[in-house]
């Protein structure tokens, strides 16, 4: 596979750090205070961070065709952690979310519905939807896409429950850890994982399983995290790994020599040595940073902005510090389907 030349490459630093064998340690009151101080500092300097992130994104952006994947395999970034993979007439989506509810609706805890016009505009016709977890910014659009395209949704128990709420239980499949699933030319494997503890490094926001019993109670907060998965995709001799949330269960990650690591970078700062742990295992040829954009901004708006605290500009150096030689890139923004 040809490695893309676009985007910054950092010097090799010999020696992988020692790998941990479990998930990140529990945060102490001291680390929680440190995370709080970092967030307050970021808030006071956000404008400068956003400028640096925008400059770095411009430097790192490549076309999906430059990832060096096999001919005919198309990768589209849909914003947030959403990715579309298209090959030989089959389309697989991972964590698609194009509805982009306004921040005010989140704060008021309004019941929200998928934006069908946005789905028609941005999401290609789909055979399967893979859900890494069921927070609203990963799972909200999945039932509407499944209904539109008669697609099958794969995920954990909360994904199945969500589909049942929409009357689509027959289009949901509960996955098993490490058991390959054939979807046309794609072989998909769900890898047990964990969500980054975004609340000061101590807890996962809206953790647990979806328990809402009626659609009229399905507020953003009701989209509980559910089971969390990394997702490995093998197709046309290529290997891709999607991690929508920046933490992992180290010993569960069994795939090596990944061609493309689709890496959610939001929340990595609260996961102990996240890059060192996951890059040591995947040893990817290319790291594609995803989940760095402001997911309250409509996709149609040219300036998407960046998620609070994401600090995209630091990602290449953080990856380089692990001794990983892979270039860090950002894919071009979504275009109408």
C-alpha positions in Angstrom: 0.0 0.0 0.0 1.3 3.4 -0.8 1.4 5.7 2.2 0.0 9.2 1.5 2.5 12.0 1.4 0.2 14.8 2.3 0.0 15.9 5.9 2.8 16.3 8.5 5.1 13.4 9.2 7.2 13.4 12.4 10.6 12.0 13.0 10.8 8.4 14.2 11.6 8.1 17.9 13.0 4.6 18.7 11.3 2.2 21.1 7.6 1.7 21.7 6.6 2.5 25.3 5.6 -0.4 27.4 2.0 -1.4 26.8 -0.6 -1.6 29.5 -2.9 -4.6 29.6 -6.2 -3.1 30.6 -8.2 0.1 30.3 -7.1 3.4 31.7 -6.8 3.7 35.5 -9.6 5.4 37.5 -9.1 9.1 37.8 -8.2 10.5 41.3 -9.5 13.8 42.7 -6.1 15.3 41.8 -6.4 14.3 38.1 -10.0 15.5 38.0 -8.9 18.9 39.3 -6.1 18.9 36.7 -8.6 18.2 33.9 -10.9 20.9 35.2 -8.0 23.4 35.2 -7.1 22.4 31.6 -10.7 22.9 30.5 -10.9 26.3 32.1 -7.6 27.3 30.5 -8.8 26.1 27.1 -12.0 28.0 27.4 -10.1 31.2 28.0 -7.9 30.7 25.0 -10.4 28.9 22.7 -10.1 31.4 19.8 -6.4 30.9 19.5 -6.8 27.1 19.7 -9.4 27.2 16.9 -7.1 29.2 14.7 -4.2 26.8 15.3 -6.6 23.8 14.7 -7.8 25.3 11.4 -4.3 25.9 10.2 -3.3 22.4 11.1 -6.4 20.9 9.5 -5.5 22.8 6.3 -2.0 21.3 6.4 -3.2 17.8 7.1 -6.2 17.5 4.8 -6.0 14.9 2.0 -8.4 13.4 -0.4 -9.6 10.0 0.5 -8.1 8.7 -2.8 -4.7 9.6 -1.3 -5.0 7.1 1.5 -3.4 4.4 -0.7 -6.3 2.0 -0.5 -7.2 -0.5 -3.2 -8.8 0.8 -6.4 -12.5 1.1 -6.2 -12.6 1.3 -2.4 -14.1 4.7 -1.4 -13.9 6.3 2.0 -16.1 9.3 2.9 -15.9 11.2 6.1 -19.5 12.4 7.1 -18.4 14.5 10.0 -18.1 13.7 13.7 -17.2 9.9 13.8 -19.3 9.1 10.7 -17.6 7.3 7.9 -19.0 5.7 4.7 -17.2 2.9 3.0 -18.2 2.0 -0.6 -16.9 -1.0 -2.6 -18.3 -3.1 -5.4 -21.8 -1.8 -5.0 -22.0 -2.3 -1.2 -22.1 0.7 1.2 -21.3 0.4 4.9 -21.7 3.3 7.3 -20.0 3.7 10.7 -21.6 6.0 13.3 -23.4 8.3 10.8 -24.7 11.6 12.3 -25.6 14.4 9.9 -28.7 15.8 11.7 -26.6 18.2 13.8 -29.1 19.3 16.5 -28.6 22.9 17.8 -26.9 23.3 21.2 -30.1 24.9 22.5 -32.1 21.7 21.9 -29.5 19.7 23.8 -29.5 22.1 26.8 -33.4 22.2 26.8 -33.5 18.4 26.6 -35.9 18.5 23.8 -37.0 15.3 22.0 -35.1 15.3 18.7 -35.8 13.5 15.4 -33.4 12.8 12.5 -33.2 15.4 9.9 -34.5 13.5 6.9 -33.5 16.2 4.4 -30.0 16.2 5.7 -29.8 12.4 5.5 -31.0 12.5 1.9 -28.4 15.2 1.1 -25.3 13.8 2.8 -25.7 10.0 3.3 -25.3 7.6 0.4 -27.7 4.7 -0.1 -26.7 2.2 2.5 -26.6 -1.6 3.1 -25.4 -1.6 6.7 -24.9 0.7 9.6 -22.3 -0.1 12.2 -22.6 1.6 15.6 -19.6 1.9 17.9 -21.9 3.2 20.7 -25.3 4.9 21.1 -24.7 8.5 22.2 -26.9 10.7 20.0 -23.9 12.0 17.9 -23.2 8.4 16.8 -26.6 6.8 16.7 -29.4 9.3 16.2 -29.6 8.9 12.4 -29.2 5.2 12.2 -33.0 4.2 12.4 -33.9 6.8 9.8 -31.2 5.6 7.4 -32.3 1.9 8.0 -35.9 2.8 7.3 -35.0 4.8 4.1 -32.7 2.1 2.7 -33.9 -1.1 4.3 -30.4 -1.3 5.8 -29.4 -3.5 8.7 -28.0 -1.9 11.9 -25.3 -3.7 13.8 -24.3 -2.9 17.4 -24.8 -3.7 21.0 -28.0 -4.1 23.1 -28.7 -0.3 23.2 -28.5 -0.2 19.4 -31.1 -3.0 19.2 -33.3 -1.2 21.7 -33.1 2.0 19.8 -34.1 0.3 16.6 -37.0 -1.4 18.5 -38.2 2.0 19.7 -38.5 3.0 16.0 -40.4 -0.2 15.1 -37.4 -1.5 13.3 -36.4 -4.4 15.5 -36.3 -6.7 12.4 -33.5 -4.6 11.0 -31.2 -4.8 14.0 -28.5 -7.3 14.8 -26.8 -7.7 18.2 -23.1 -8.3 17.6 -20.8 -10.7 19.4 -17.2 -9.8 20.3 -14.6 -10.8 17.8 -17.0 -12.7 15.6 -16.6 -11.7 11.9 -19.7 -10.5 10.0 -19.8 -10.7 6.2 -21.5 -7.7 4.6 -21.0 -8.1 0.8 -17.3 -7.7 0.2 -16.7 -6.4 3.8 -15.7 -8.5 6.7 -16.6 -6.6 9.9 -15.4 -7.4 13.5 -16.6 -5.7 16.6 -14.0 -5.3 19.3 -15.0 -4.7 23.0 -14.0 -1.2 24.1 -14.8 1.6 26.5 -15.8 5.3 26.1 -13.4 8.0 27.3 -14.4 9.4 30.7 -15.2 12.9 29.4 -16.5 14.2 32.7 -13.2 15.3 34.3 -11.7 11.9 33.6 -14.0 10.3 36.1 -17.2 9.2 34.3 -18.8 8.7 30.9 -21.6 11.1 30.1 -24.9 9.4 29.8 -23.4 6.0 30.5 -25.3 2.8 30.7 -27.9 1.3 28.4 -30.8 3.0 26.6 -33.9 2.4 28.8 -36.3 4.9 27.1 -39.6 3.1 26.4 -41.2 5.6 24.0 -40.0 7.9 21.2 -41.5 10.9 23.0 -39.0 10.5 25.7 -36.0 10.2 23.4 -34.1 13.4 24.4 -30.4 13.7 23.7 -29.7 12.6 27.2 -31.8 9.4 26.7 -29.3 8.3 24.1 -27.2 6.4 26.6 -23.7 5.2 25.7 -24.5 1.5 25.8 -21.8 -1.1 24.9 -18.8 0.4 23.2 -16.9 -1.1 20.3 -13.9 -0.6 18.1 -14.7 -1.8 14.6 -12.3 -3.6 12.3 -13.1 -3.8 8.6 -11.3 -6.0 6.1 -12.1 -5.4 2.4 -10.2 -5.9 -0.9 -7.0 -6.9 0.9 -7.1 -3.7 3.0 -7.5 -3.3 6.8 -9.3 -0.4 8.5 -9.9 0.2 12.2 -12.5 2.7 13.6 -12.4 3.9 17.1 -15.1 6.5 17.7 -14.2 7.2 21.3 -10.7 7.7 22.6 -10.2 4.8 25.0 -9.8 1.1 24.7 -9.6 -2.3 26.4 -6.0 -3.0 25.6 -6.0 -6.8 25.4 -9.2 -6.9 23.3 -7.4 -5.1 20.4 -6.0 -8.0 18.4 -5.6 -6.6 14.9 -2.2 -5.6 13.8 -0.6 -3.8 10.8 -3.8 -1.8 10.1 -3.7 0.2 6.8 -6.0 3.1 8.0 -6.8 3.9 11.6 -10.0 6.1 11.7 -9.2 7.7 15.0 -11.7 9.7 17.1 -9.6 12.3 18.8 -12.1 14.0 21.1 -11.7 13.1 24.7 -8.2 11.5 24.3 -6.7 13.9 27.0 -8.7 12.1 29.7 -7.6 8.6 28.7 -4.3 7.6 30.1 -1.6 7.3 27.4 -4.3 6.7 24.8 -2.2 7.0 21.7 0.7 5.0 23.1 -1.6 2.2 24.0 -3.6 1.9 20.8 -0.9 2.7 18.2 1.4 0.1 19.8 -1.3 -2.5 18.9 -2.7 -1.4 15.6 0.7 -0.2 14.1 -1.2 1.7 11.4 0.2 3.0 8.2 -2.0 6.1 8.3 -3.9 7.8 11.1 -7.0 9.6 10.0 -8.2 12.1 12.7 -12.0 12.2 13.0 -14.5 13.4 15.6 -12.8 16.8 15.9 -15.5 19.0 14.4 -18.2 20.9 16.2 -21.2 18.6 15.8 -23.7 21.3 16.6 -22.9 23.1 13.4 -24.9 22.2 10.3 -22.9 20.3 7.6 -24.0 22.8 5.0 -22.1 25.6 6.8 -18.7 26.1 5.3 -16.9 26.8 8.6 -17.6 23.7 10.8 -15.3 24.8 13.6 -13.9 22.4 16.2 -15.2 20.5 19.2 -14.5 22.1 22.5 -11.2 21.0 23.9 -10.2 18.9 20.9 -6.8 20.6 20.3 -6.4 19.0 16.8 -3.2 20.9 16.3 -1.4 18.8 18.9 -2.4 15.4 17.5 0.6 14.9 15.1 3.1 15.6 17.9 1.2 13.4 20.3 1.3 10.5 17.8 5.0 11.1 17.1 5.8 10.9 20.8 4.7 7.2 20.7 7.3 6.5 18.1 4.6 5.7 15.5 5.8 6.7 12.1 2.4 6.9 10.5 1.4 10.3 9.0 -1.6 12.0 10.6 -4.2 13.3 8.1 -7.7 14.7 8.0 -10.1 13.8 5.2 -11.9 16.4 3.1 -15.2 17.4 4.5 -18.4 15.7 3.5 -19.9 16.5 0.1 -23.5 15.9 -0.9 -24.1 12.2 -1.6 
